Amino acid sequence: MKPGIRAAFFDLGGTLFDNIQIPKLHLPVLREAALRLGVDESMSFIGPRYIKATRQANETFKDREFYMHSDLFYETYRIFAQKAGAEANDEFLDWIYHAQRERMITGLELRVGCKETLTELRARGLNLSI
């Protein structure tokens, strides 16, 4: 490593795993969310509303100097419920946040060579962050 390089930062999505997996992992939770909200759980109903909610929440957060990803996700789920014609209470928001998080942690597959690369960078003394 060049002198002076002490850390490497990674964007999780698309870098350490393939983003193509995400919609497949989200769908069961979104369908359950729709049922809990008492709205149509068909993909043709929830899909466009979730995409719009994601875009709206991202637009709201994009110019902030910093934020917690959990806040972005909670806002996305709140907007999703609103766009589906329902209101998300704290219990619902906590449930969907944790359900989605669990699906991502247990369902995403790392890219080939990812662990080896991270292990090698760590062995070279770099601090790693995602």
Secondary structure, 3 states (H helix, E strand, C coil): CCCCCCEEECCCECCCECHHHHHHHHHHHHHHHHHHHCCCCCHHHHHHHHHHHHHHHHHHHCCCCCCCHHHHHHHHHHHHHHHCCCCCCHHHHHHHHHHHHHHHHHHCCECCCHHHHHHHHHHCCCEEEC
